[in-house]
Amino acid sequence: MSSGFEEQFRDDLINKFKLIITFYSFLKFKHKYLHSVKFTDLKANVDKSLKKSQEETLNSVPKNELCQEDLAMITYLLNDSNDDDKFKRVMDFKYISKDQYEIENQSTLSAGKITNQSANDDIFNLKSMDEDINEENLYNEFLIMRVKIPASSCKNIKTLKVFILKTITNFCGRIDDFFNQNVDPVQTLRALSLPKRTVHEDPLNNIINKPNLGEKRRIFDNEDVARYAEIDEKDRINDFIETYLKPEIDMTIPAKSAMYKDNLNIPHILNVMLDPIKKLYTHQHDAVAELMNGRNCILTTSTSSGKSLVYQITSVWKILENIDSTMMYIAPTKALAQDQVRSFNLFLDKIRVLSDEEIISLLPIDVINKKDYVYKLKTMKISTYDGDTTQEQRRQISKWTQNNIRIIFTNPDMIHAAILPNHQQWASFLENLKLIIIDELHIYNSLFGTHVSLVFRRLRRVLSFYQGVNIHNMVWLGCSATLRNPMEAFRQITGCDEETISVIDNDGSPNGLKHIIIENPELENLNKRDSIGQTARILVELMKRDIKTIAFCHVRRLCEILIKEVKRLIQQDSNFEQWDYLLNEVVSYRGGYSAVDRRKIERELFHGGVKCCISTNALELGIDIGSLDCVVMCGFPLTLGNFQQQSGRSGRSVQESMTLLVCGDSPVDQYYCKHKEELISDDKSMFQDLVIDMENSLVLGDHLQCAAFEIPLNIEKDYKYFAHDVDFTIFENTIKERLEYNGNDHTIDTFLNNTYTCNEKYLPWPSGYVSLRGIQEEMFAVVDVTNNRNIVIEEIEMSRTSFTLYDGAIFIHQGISFLVKEFNSSEHYAKVIRTDVEYTTAQRDFTDVDPVLIEAVKAVNGTDLPIFFGMLETTIKVFGFLKIDKWGKVIDAVETYNPPFSYKSKGFWIDIPEKCLNYLEEKCINKAASIHAAEHAIISCLPKYIITGFNEIKTECKAPEKEFSSRTTERIRPARLLIYDSKGGPTGSGLSIKAFENVDAILKTCLNKIVECECVNGCPSCGVSLPNCSERNEVISKNGARIIFECILGADDESLKRIIKLYPLEDPTLNGSTIETIKVVHGTVKYSPNVKILE
């Protein structure tokens, strides 16, 4: 190809760029809110200018019209930068949805009006074209050009022209550099791909069916790609840290060598199955030995220390001893159970591939009927039994003897709702049960743990019925990496006697060096930290370097926003054609996905099919998702225990690994950024105590109803299952008051004498009235109707629909945006259609929690201030939504008309005295922030006095959009501290009544923690900042909370005045005190006819 041709090619491209940038800059100068121009409008005007130029120069050679190839080449040249910022883009040339086009070009005029206005120069005369009309009708998306230039900041035409000339000069320099650096620059540019219309494919199918790319074809020379390929696998993390991340905070946990024991007399066939493992770690050896000696065990060693192998060895060993033996594995989540089924099947495959003769040669010499024994051993099956199990699968499981199903992988919910009420159908399985495994035992805490511990006592009772004296041959195994007091936790959950329990904590597993790195992004746009953007950039870089990663997010929505941002960054990379395959290497995993989709994702994770998984804490537990090198946390998880669990997902062998915490604006995130040493502490006191409250009369009563339905209850005989944790008087009174007495005059069914059965209001199925995890909500189907697919992609709880499913909302699934077209509250579905927009939506809503009935009242701390307990009603109303860009800027506001969602619960409240509000006003302290901070402090102190976990007790969180607004509001809330049960429905969960009973001590503890804490305005230590605040702890005042606690605890006026002097006068324009959002409570709530007045 001649240099003359190349020069002509270059000159034509520069000429077209001049026309494009001049047109775009003048248009944006005149319409500052314009962000993109349709290619058809751009082409019409550029072609017109080219034609006019040809006529003026009398050039007989026709100039080429502007085509898509021209824009693709210009876009590439403008974005081809050697700057450190790999994601900086000057120009976009792509298809976007009509919704996105309209929203980003909308101000006082619509996008259509903008692009069809007349101006002095005909360069602004944008003509509608038939092609454009067809494009909208057929595809509902436009091909657009978007240039990120500050043309709108030019003050006049003269400075605008200077800017245009500078931009053209810059482009000429870039194209010259490109032509000088490439052997065949024209061919290279012509090889570029053109923008493609959105193809609505199933992202999971793309991941599952992706080709094996092998060595990817490289179109452009890329130094990073070549360098990444040369880095040895074991050095990738260090290279990433040193060359890309360059962190300010990089702590390390040193490597540890393995410790073994090998004196366990394991049967020969198990040795074959264990190959190539020759020796067990110390904790594995000791745990198997104890279990085989008939002792119950709690195995508390580090994450990924090989705890699963303990129960696998023990299960097979017990089956070898008695071929009819059965086992039950109990997991808190379906994903964990699926992982363990996969792992155990791989272990059993070692038997299945052996010939009959080989198995016989390895069997113990005392086996009778070896042929039948070998057949059962080789055909042994395991099965999950959970909410996703189909009816056909359940029928097969019910015939477990014929189908030779020996091990069931289930969860507490299925034991409670399906196995125990139907125990007659499970009789043979339960009679032969030899081992029960409770994995991730630390999950069973607080109210949920109380439910589960009672389910296990019901299970022990039914097992005693079937096994009789042989019950002592059955053992329990508990596994957890994060328990403060393992012995007590295991005893509380299982009901096993302490003298029968062995604690195994001599961890012999090795681990590689682990980096603990903290990234604290700089304050940027709107004075916020772009934690999502920073996390996404890190994940993309990790994927490019083939560092397998899991990223954890607090909530479902954050998962979807993060994966969407990751995919956007990949698509906008200047070397997209080099990295396009990464789009199918990232997946999200969270609650709400259909069972089919969850199984697809799990299969990919288990087999290492993706480089990056973005998850909620659904994958926090002991799930082996391949050899992970890195864990990234987008924000600090709820507790240090959660941090340890998530961090343990990486480095599941002895290789070097990394945990990277990306901090956001949350006070909790910033606290751990400053107190980083807490993240690497090996002090077990940082873990939670597993605390349950079996004397919670509401919960105990519900499970006794279920137990009496399963087998009639006898107070004296059955108390032994509850004796350690329930006072006999409480046990006896609960049964006598709530259950039905069977009498003592039965002559035929004498077993019914002096027993109790469940109350008839619990019939026909008591377990259906008792939810282990709170109220069972109705579910809404999310139906993808794009191109008439009509496929259910998710199921959403009713309480979430107000925030996620409303007409016009952007619903994100697997990082793909869907527009909610129809929400049908009566038929329980929402129809969604795919759309390609770059904004998200956030509901405009309010949540009011108001008392409706007083059931008990007493004085606070001996004062004349009353505290009330009773029925409350929570009302959630979504009245509109905002369209928000990635920086949190509101670009549109829309009204909606969803019906309100309300529910009843139990709780307590204190009406704040008027004099307290006056003290706050004296220092211009925000009243709502003070109340919100005080409520947070109360919730944070509750675990010291009652047994509660995160989100089991809630309050009415204050929203910054309302409290910091400069506009007056009609929604003025009462000055009231209010705490309520989030679970249990109208009867409550029994937690708030216990807090009510201990309120004086709780309030004093709150005050002391606030006074003693040195933080400025609230942190996790004093409890003013909570990790699970729905409003991100933005409306809090530590000083105001102290004043409130001092007032309600009865401090005298002199003391209060001295305290007030300690605090400066605040600026109401900064803390949002310029408008009234809180008022003194006047009037009273209705009293119950049976109200209790307590001393």
N, C-alpha and C positions, 0 to 999 in steps of 0.2 A: 504493500500500500504506500503510495507516494506521500512525501511530506506535504506536497501541495494540497492533496486531498484532506490530510489531517488538519492543515491550517484553515481550509474552507469550512470543515466540520466544526472546528473550534470557534471560528468567527460567527457562524450561524447560531451556535449555542449561546455565545455571549450576547449577540443581538437580541435573541429571544428573551434571555434573562433580563436585559435592560428594559424591554417592554413589560415583562411580567412584574418586576420589582417597582417600576414606576407606577404602573396601574395599581398594584396592591397598596403601595405607600400612600398615594394620593387618596385612595378610597378609605384607608384606615385613618388618614389625617382628618378627613371630613366626617367619618363615622367612627368615633373612638371605641365604640362597643363592638365593632365588627372583629371577628376572630378568624373567619374562614370564608373562602370564595369557591363556588362550584366551578369545576373544571369547564363545564359547558359555557358558563358566563365568561370565564377567563379566556377560553379559546376564541369565542366570538369577537372579543375586543382586540386581542392580540393579532388574530388573523386580519381583522379590519385595518389595524395599524400597519401590518406587513404589506397588505395590498396597497394601501395609500402610499407607503414608502416606495414601492415598486413603480407606481404611476408617476411619482414626483421625480424619480431618477431616470425615467424612461428605460429601465432595465428590461430587456427582452426575456431574460432568464427568470422564470417564475420562482418566487421564494417558497420554500416548504411551509405548509401550515403547521401551527402548533399541534403537537400530538402528545399522547401519553408518554411515549418514550422520552421526549424532551424533558418533561417534568420529572420523570424517574431519574434521569441522568443529573439534572440540576440538583435534585434533592440529595442524591448520593454525594455529589461534590461539596455541597454546603455542609453536610453532616460528617464528612470524612475528616475528623479532627484528631490531632495527636495529643490533645490535652489530657490531663489526668482524669478528668470527668468523662468516663466512657459513655454516660447516658445523656450528655448534653446534645440537644437537637435544635437546629436552627429552623428546619423546614419539615413539614409533614405533607405527604401526598398519598392519600388513602381514601377508602370508602368509609363514611360514617352514616349512622342512621338519620333519618329525617328529624327525629326527636332531638338528637344531639345537635344537628345543624341549626335548628330553630332556637334551642336554648342558648347556644353560645354566640348567636348573632342577634339576640333579642334585648332591646332596651325599651325606650319609649316607642320605638317603631318595630314592627315585626321584621324577621329576616327577609321576607319577600319584598317588603317596601324598601329595605336598605339597598338591595341589589338591583332595583329597577328605577332608581331616581335619576333625574337628569342633572347635569352640571354644565358649567361653562365649556369644558372640554369634552368632546364626544368620547373620550376614553372612559367616562363614567356611564356611558349609555349602554347598560347591560340588557341584552335582549333575551327574552325567553325563547327556548328552542324546543321543537317537537321532541327531540331526543331526551331533553331534560324532563318533559312531561311524562314521556313513556317510562323513563327511569324511575320516577316517583311512583307511578302506578304499578309498575311491575315488581320493583324490588324494595320500595320504601327506604332507599338509602341513596346518598349522593357521593360522587367522587369529588373530593375537595382538595384545595391547597390551603395550607395554613403556614404563615411565616412568623416566627417569633422575633419581631423587630420593634424597637421603641419609637416607631414612626409617629405614634399618637402623641408622644411627649414633645415633638417639635412645635415651637411656639408660632411659627409663621411659615409662609411658602419658601422664603429664602433659606431658612435652616433646614427645611424638609428637602430642598434640592441638594444642599450640601450633604445631607445624610444619604440620599439616593446615590450620589456620585461616589461617596465613600464605600457604600455597599457594593456597587458595581466594580470598583477597583479591587476590593477584597475578593470578589468572585473571580476576577481575571487572574489574580495571584494564585488562587486555589487551582484553577483549571490549568495554568501554566505548570505548576508543581506536579500535577497529576500526569500531564503529557510528558514531562521530563523524566518521571520516575518509572514509567511503564513502557514496555517494549512495543505493545500494540494497544494503545489507549482507546482507540475507537472501538475495536472489537470487545475490549473489556467492558466499556460502558454499554455497548449494545447487548451484552450478555445479561444485563441487569433484569430482574423480574419486574413486571408491572403490578400495580395494585390489583388485588383480587377482591371480588365481592365476597361478603360474608357467606360462608357455607355452614349451614346449621347442622353440624355433626355432633354426635354424642361424644363428649370429651373422654369419657371412660372407655368407650369402644376404641377411640383413637389410641389411648394408652395401651390397652390390651392387645390391639392388632398392629401396633407399630412395627415396622420392619427392623431387622437386625442390620443397622447401618454399617457396622464395621468401621473401616477407616473412611471418614466422611470426605467427600469431594470438596476440595478447597478452591474457590473461585478467585479469592483475593489472597495475597500474601498477608499473613497476620502474625506478628511476632509473638503475641501472647499465646496463640494457639500452638505454635511450634514449641514455645518454652514449656507450656503446661504438659505437653506430651512427653517431654524429656524428664520431667520431675519424677523421681522415684515415689512410689505410693506412700511409703512411710515418712517422706519428707514434705508431703503436700500441706499438712496443717502448719508446720513451721514456716513454709514459704508463704502461705496465705497470711499468716500473722505478720511476718516481717515485710513483705512487699506490698500488701494491700491494706490490711487493717491498721497496722501501726498503733496499737491501743495504748492509752495512758494507764489503764488498770489491767494488768495481766498477772494473775496469781496462779500458782500451780499446786496440785496435789501429787506427791511423789508416787512412783511406781512401787509395786509390792510383788514379791515372789510367791509362788504357790507352796502350800504345805499339804502333804499327803499322809494317808494311812492305808495299809494294804493287808491287814490281818483279818478281814471279814470273810467268813467261810461261805462265799456266794456259790450257788449251784452252777454247774458247768455251763448250762444253756444260757444263763444270764451273762457269764463271761463272754460268750460268743456274741451276744446282743450288744455288749458294751464296747466291743472292739471298734476303734483302736484305743479306747480308754483302758489303761492297764491298772491304774490306781485311782482311788477316789480322794477328793479333797477331805480334809479332816472333818469338816462339818457334815459332809455327805455320808461319810463312813459312820460317824457317831449317830446321826439321825436314823439311818437304816437299821443299825444295830438295836437302838432303843425301840423302834416301832416293831421289829420282828420279835423283840422280847416282851411285847404286850404293853408297852408304855405309850401314853399319849405324848406328843412332842409339839413344841412351838419352835420353829426354825427361824431365827432372826439374824440373817446375814445380809451382806450388802446386795444391792441391785445387781442382777446378772451374775450371781455367784453360783449358779447351777442348782437352785433349789428344786426345779422341776424334775431333775434326774432322781431325786430322793424318792418322790412318790411313784415314779415310773418303775424303779427297781423294786420298791416295796410291793406295789400292785402285782407285778408279774410273779414275784417270789411267793406271795400269798396264793395266787392262782395255781402256781406249781404245787403248793402244798395241798390245795383243795380246788380241783378244776371247776367246781360250781360256785366259787367265791365271786362276789360282786364288789364294786367300788363306786364311790360317788365323789366327783370333783365339783366343788362349788366355787364359782367365780362371781364377782360383783358386776361384771359387764359381759356382754355377748362377744365382743371382740377378743377379750382375753380367753374365753372358753374356746372360740374358734382357733386361736393360736395354739392352745394346748392340745386340742384334738389333732391338729396337723403334726405337732411335735411328737405326740404319743404314737400316732400311726407310723411315723418314720421309725420309731423305736421297735414297734411290733413287726414291721416289715422284715426285720432281721430274722424273725421266726418263720414268717410266711414263705420266705424263699428257700428254706431248708427242706430237704427231702425227708420223707417219713423215717427212713433208716437213720439219717443223721440225727433227727430229733430223738428217736428211741435210744440211740447210743449215748445221748447226753442226759437222759432222764434219770431221776433217782431210782435205785434198784428196787424199791418197795412199791412201785406203781403197779396197780392191778388193771387189767383190760387196757393195755397200752394203745391198741388201735383206736379205741374210742377217745382215749385221753389225747392222743396226737391229733385226731380230727378236730376236737374242740379247741385245742391249742392253736392250730393253724387257721381255723376259721373264726377265731375270736374277733368280735367287733366292738367298737366304741361308738357312742352317739351323743350328739348334743340334744338337750331337751330344754328349750327356752321358748320365748314368745314368737320366735321366727320359725319354729318347727311346724311343718304342715300337718294337717289332719292325717294324711296317709303315713307320714313318718311317725306320728304318734301311735297309729295302729300297729306299725311294725315294732315300735319300742315296747308296746304293751305285750307283744309276743316275744319277749326278750329271750325266753328259754329256747324256743324254736329257732330264733334268729341268732342265738349265741352272742347276745349283747351283754358284755360283762362290766362295762364301765360307762356311767352316765355323766355327762358334763352339763351341769345345770346351774341355777342361781337360787338365792333364797326365795325369790318371788314365786318360782315354780314349785318349790317344796311347799310353800305356804298355800298356794291357790290350787295346785293340781295333784301333787303326790300325797300329802297328808290327808286331805278330804277323801281321796280315792285309795286309801291305803290297802283296802281289800284287794284291789287289782294289782297292787305292787307287793303283795304279801311274800311271794317267793323271793323276789329281789331283795326285800328288806330282811328277810330271814337269813339270807346268805351274805349280807353286807359285812365286809371285814375292815374296810378303811374308808374314812371320810376325810377329804382334803379341803381345807378352807384357805384359799389363796388370797393374797393381798388383804390380810385380816385387819389392817389399820383402817380400811375403808368403813368398817362397821362401827361407826362412832356416833355418839349423841343419840338423837331420836331414832334415826335409821338403825343404829346399832342396838338400841333397846328393842325395837321390833324384831331384828334378826336373832338376838339372843333368846327371845321368847319362842321364836320359830324353832330354834335348835333344841330347846327344852321340850317342846311338843314332839320333835323328831325323836329325841332320846326316849320319851315315854312310849311312843309307838314301837320303836325298836325293841324295848323291853318286853312289850306285849308279844312280839313275834319270836324273839330270840331267847327269852327267859334267862336262865342262868348263863347261857353262852354269850350274853351281852359283854362279858368281860374279855372275850376274844376279839372284840371289835375295838379299833383304835382310831384316834383323831390326830390329824396333822394340820397345824396352822403355819402359814408362811407369811412373813412380812419383813421389809427392810427398815421400816421407820416406826419403831415402837419404843416408848420410854420405859415401860414396865411390861415386858413380854409375858411373864408368868401370870400376872393379874389380868392382863388383857385377855389371854387365852382362856383363863378360868371363867371370867365373866361371860365371854361369848358362848362357850361350849357347855358350861355347867359341870365340867370334869372336876373331880376332887384334886386339890393341889398336890397331894402326895402321889398321884398317878401321873404327874406331868413332868417332863424333862425339858429344860431350856437348852437349846443348841445354839450357841453364839460364837463358837471358835472358828471363825471364818478362815478357811484355807485357800480361798480362790485368789488368783493373781489379778492384778490390774496394771494397765499402763499409765504413763504420765498423763495427767489431765490438766488442761488449761482452763481456768475460770476467768473469763474476760468480761468487763463491763464497758458498754458503749453508752455514752450519754450525749445524744445529738445536741448540737448548738441550737439556741433559740433562733427561729427563722421567721417566716411569714406569720403575721398576726401574733407575734411573740410566743409561738408554740414550737414544741419539738416535733419534728417529723419522724416519729418513731416507726410508723408504718413504712414510709418511704425508705428510711435507713435500713430497716429489716429486709425489705424487698431487694434493695441493692446488694446487701450482703448475701442473700440467698442466691441471687443470680450469679454472683461471682463464685460462690461455692459450687454451684452446679457446673459452671464452666470448667472448674478445676477437678471435676469428678470426685468431689468430697461429699459423700452421702450424708444427708442432713434431715433432721426432723425439727420443725418449728412449732412451738406451742403458743396458743393465743388464749386469752381469758374466756372469750365468748364466741358463739357461732358466727355472728356477723363479722367480727374482726378476722376470723379465718377466711371468709369469702372475700373481704376487701383486700386482704394481703395477697391471696393467690391471684386476684385480678390485677393487682399492681405488679406482681412478679411477671405475669404474662405480658402486660403492657410494656414493661422494660425490655423483655426479650424481643418483642415485635418491633420496638423502636431502636434497638441497637443498630449502630451504623454498620455492623457486620452481621445483619440478621440472617443472611443466607448461609452464614457459617454456623449460626446457633439456632436456626429455626426448629431443629429437632428437639430442643430443650422444652418446647411447649408441651410435648407429650411425656416429659420426665418429671412433672410436678403434679401433685394431686392433693386435694383436701379431704379430711376425714373428720366427721363430727356427728352429733346426734341429729335426728331428723331425716337423714337419708333413708331411702327404702332399703328393705332387707336385701334385695337383689343387688343394689348398688354397693351396699356395705360389703357383701361377700366378694364382689369384683375387686374392690379396693384392697380388701384384706389379702386376697390371693396375690395381688401385685406387690404388696408390702412384704409379705412373707417370703416371696421368691426374688426379692431385690429388683423388681421391675421398674422402679422409679428412683431418681436421684434425690428427690426432695418430697417430703410429706408435710403438709401444714394441718395441724390438728388442734382441737381443744384438749382438755385433759382426758378425753376418751382413750388416748393412747399413752397416758401417763403410767399406767400399770405395767406389770411385768411381761409385756408383749415383746417377743423377739421379732423385730421387723428387719432382720438382716444385720449386716455388719455396718453399724452407723458410726461415722467419724465425728459428727458434730450435732449438738443440740443448740438451737437458737430460741430464746424466749422473747417474745414481743411484749414486754412489760413483765413485772415481777408477778409470779403466781400467788395464790392466796396465802400460803404459809411456807416456812422454811422446810417443812416436811415435803410439801409439793415440789419445792425447788430441788430437793435431793432426789425425789422420785423421777422428775423430768431429766435432771442432769444425768442420772444413771442409765438413760436410754442409749447414750453413746459410749463407745469404748467397751462393747460387750465381749471383747477378748483382751489380749494383752497389748493391743496397739495403742499408740498415742491418740488422745481424743481432746475435744474442746467443748466447753459450754459457754455460750455467749448470751449475755443478758443485755437487751437493748431497752434502755429506760425511756419512759414517756414523761409527761408532765405531772403524773400522779404523785402526791406527797409520799406515798408508800414506795414508789420507784426511786424517788430522790433520797429517801431515808436509807435504802440499802446501797445506793450509790456512795453515800457518805460513810456507811458502816459496813463496808465490803468484807471485813474480817469475819462477820457472822456467816458468810456464805461458805466458808471453808472450814468452819469449826467442826470437830468430831465429837463435840459434847452432846450426849444423847438427850440432855435436858431440853434441847431445842425441839425435839420431837414431841408430839402430842401424847398425852395419856389417853388410852382408849377408855372412855368413861360412858357407862350406861346407867340408866335409872329404871330398874325393874319395878320400883314402887310407884311409878307413874300410874295412878289408878285407872286413867282412861285407857292407856295402852295395855296394861295388865288385864283389865276387864275384857277388852276386845279379844285378846288371845286366849283367855280362859273360855270364852264362848266357843272359839274354834276348837279348842282342845276337848271340850265337853261334847261337841258334835262328833269328833273323831272317835273318842272312847269316853263314856260317862265318867265324870270326875268324882273322886272320893277325896274329901278334904285331908284326912289323916294319911292315907296311902300315897297320895300324889304330891304332897307338900315337899317330899324329898328332892324333887326336880327343881324346886325354887328356893330351897331352904337357905342357901348361902347369901341370897341377894334380896329376899322379900321377907319382911317381918310376918310371923304367922298370923297375927291379928289382922293385918292388911289383907293377906291371902284369904283368910276365912271370911272376913266381912265382905270382900269383893264378890266372892262366890255366892254367899248367902243373899246379898242385896241385888245381884244382877242376873244370876242364873236361876233356872227352874229346878225345884227339888223333886226327885223321883219317888220320894216316900220310902217306907221300910217294910211294906207288907206284900212284896212280890213273892209268890210261891212257885211260879214257873221260872221267870227270868230273875232268879235270885241275885244275879250280879248287879241288878239295878238298885238293890236296896242301899239306902244311905248314900246315894250318888246324885249328881246334878247333871242336867243337860242344858243345852243353850236356850236362851230366851227365844220365844217364837218370832220376835221381830227380826231376828238374825236369819231366820229360815227363808228360802230353802238352802242357802249356801252361805254360811257365816263368813268364810274367807273373802267373799265378794264384797262384804261391807267393811273390810279392813285392808287398807292400803299400806304397804311397808314404806313407801317413799312419798307419802302425802296423798292428797286427793287425786284420784284417777280422773284426768280431764278428758273431755271429748276431743277428738282429733279432726283436723281439717286437711283435706287432700289438696296439694298444689299440682295442678294439671297443666302440662306444657302442651299448648294447642298450636304451636308454630307449625305451619305447613300441614295442619290437620294431624299432628302426631297423636294428640290425646293420650299422653303417657303421664302417669302419676310419678313425679320426681321426688316429692317429699311429703311428709306428714307433719303438721304443725299443731302443737297444743293450743287449745282455745285461748288460754291466757296470753299467748304470744301473737295471736292474729291481729290484735289491735295495733301492734307495733310493726308488723311485717307485711300484712296482707290488707291493703286498702287500694281502691281504684287509683291508678297513677303511680303507685309505689314502684321503686326499683328493687326487685327481689334477686338476690345473687345466689347462684348455685354452681359449685365447682368453678368459681371465678367468672362465670358467664352472667351477664345482666339480663334479667327478664322484666318486662313491663307487666304489671298486674292490670289485666283488662276487665276482669269481673270478679267481685267478691260476693259470694252467696252465703249469707250467714245461716239461712234456714236449711239449706241442703248440705252445708259443711264442705264447701269446696271453693277454690279460687282458680281462675283461668289465667295463665300467664303466657306471654309471647316473647321470644328472644328479641333483644334490641342491643345496639352497639352504642351506648352512651358513656360519657366520661364523667358523669356526676352520679352521686348517690342521693337517696332520699332519707330524711329523718322526720319522724312523726312530730307534729305539734300536738302535745297532749298534756293532760294533767291527771294526777292521781290524788284523790282526796280520801283520807281515812278518818272516819267520824264515828264517835261512840253513839250507839242507839239504845243501849239498855244497861243500867247499872245493876250489877249483881252482888257487889261487895264494896265496902268503903271503910277506910281507916285513916288515922292521922299520920302525917309524915314526921317521924323523929320527935314525937311528943309535942308538936306544934298544933296550931289550929288549922293548918292547911291540909285538906283532904286529898287522898289518892284513891282513885276509883278502879275497879275491875269489872269487866262485863263484855257485852257483845259489841263488836264494831263492824262497820261496813266499809269496804274498800271499793271505790268507784274509779274506773279507768276510762277516760274519754279522749279519743283522738278526734280533733276537730280540723286537722289540716296536716300538711306536710311541707317541708322545705326541700328544695333541690340545692345540693351542696357540692362544691368542687373539692378537689383533693386537699386544699388548704383550709377547708372549713368555711369558706366564703359562701354566703347565701346568694344564689343566683336567681331564685324564683320562689314564690310562696303560693300554695294551692290549698283550697278548702276541700274537706271531705265530710262525709255524712255517715260514718260507721256508727252502729248502735253502741252505747256504752256497755262496758263489761263490769259486773260487780259481783262481789262475794262477801260472805259473812265470816268472821273469825272472832277469836277471843283475845283480849289484851288489857293493859292497864294504862292509865293516863293521869297526869297532874296538870291542873290549870295554873299557869304561872301568874303570880300576884301582880297587880298593877304597879306597885312600888318597884318591883324588879325591872319592869319595862322602863320605868322612869330613870332608873340608874343607867340602863343601857343608852337611853336617849341623851343623858347628860354627857356621855363621852362619844356620842354619835356612832355607837357600835351597832352594826346591822343586827336587828332582832332575829330575823329568819336564820342568819348564819349562826347566831348564838344558840338558838333552839336546836338547829340541825347538829351542831357540834356536841351539845349536851346529850342528844339522843344517841349519837355515835358512841360517846364515852360510856353510856349505860350498856349498850350492846356489847362493847368490847370487854366489859367487866363481868358480864353474866356467867361465863364459863367457870369463874371462881366459886360461884354459889349454886348454879344449876347446870345440868348437863345439856349443853346445846352446841350445835355446830353452825357453820356458815349457812346463812340464808334460812335458818329455822326460826329465827326471830328477826322481825323487820321493823322499819319505821317509815314515815313519810319523808322521803328525801327532797330537799329543796333544789329547784332547778335554777341555774344561773340566768337563763333566758328571761325568767320572770323577776327574780330577786334583784338582778343588776340592771334591769331595764330603766330607761328614763321616762317611760310612759306609765301613766296610772293604770291600775288594774281593778276590775270588778271582783276578782277572785281573791279576796282578803281572808286569810286563814286565821283561826283562833290561836292565841298564844298558849300552846299546850305541848307538853312532852308526852309522846304517845309511842308505846311499844306493843307489838302484837305478834301472835303466832302466824307464821306463813303457811303452816301445814295443819291438817286436821279438820279444816272446814268449820262449820258453825259450832262444833263442840270444842274446837281448839285441839292443841296437841298436849296440853298439860304443862307446857314450859312457862308461859307467861304468868300462870297462877302461882307457880313456885317462885318466880321472880318477884311477884307482888308480895308474897309472904316474907321475902328477904330484902325488901326495898330499902330500908334504912341503911343496912350494911352496904348495899350496892351503891347507893348515892354517896356515902362517905368515902368509899374506895375510889369512886370516880373523881371526887374533889381532890383527894390526896394525890392521885396519879397526875392530875393536871398541875397542881401546885409544885410537885417535885420534878416534873419533866422540864428540861432545859430548852426544848424546841421553841420556835418562834410562834407558829400558828397551827400546831397539831401534827402528830406523827403516829405511827403504829404503836409506839411505846406508851404514849398517854391515852391512846384509843380515840382521839378526836378524828383522825383519818382512818377510814376502814378500807381494806382492799376491795370489798365488794359493794362500795357505794355506787348506786346507779347514776349519780350525777358527778362522779369523778372527784368528789371532795372539793368542789370548787366554791361551795357556799358554806364556809365554816369560820367560826371565830372562837379561838381558844379562850381569849380574855372574856368574851361574852358568856361562854359556857361556865367559866368559874363563877362569874357573878350570879348566874342562875342557880347553881348548886349551893352557893353560900346563902342565897335568899330562901330557897325552899327547905334548907336544913335548919333554918331558924337563926342565922347570924343577926346580931343586933345592929341598929343603925350606925353606931360608932365604928364597929368593925367593918361594916360595908363601906363607910366613907373612907376609912384608911386604905382599904383594898382598891377603891375607885381611884384614889390618888396615884396609885402605882402605874396606871395606864394613861397613855397620852390621848389627847383629843384626836379622834380619827377624822379623816376627810370624807364626808358623805358622798362626794362625787366619785371617789375611788372605791368605796366599799358598798355602794349601791343603796345607801340609806336615804336617798332623796325622795323616794316614794313610799307610801304606806302599803305593806303587804301582810302585816300582822296586826291583829286587834285583840283587846282584852276580852276574855270570855264573859259573856252575859247570859243569864238564863241557865237552866239545868237540863240535864239529860233525863229521860224517863227512867224511873226506878222500877226494878222488878218487884212483883208482889212478895217474893221470897228473899228480898235483899238482906244481906248479912252485914251487920255493923260490928267490926272487929276492934279489939282493944289495940 
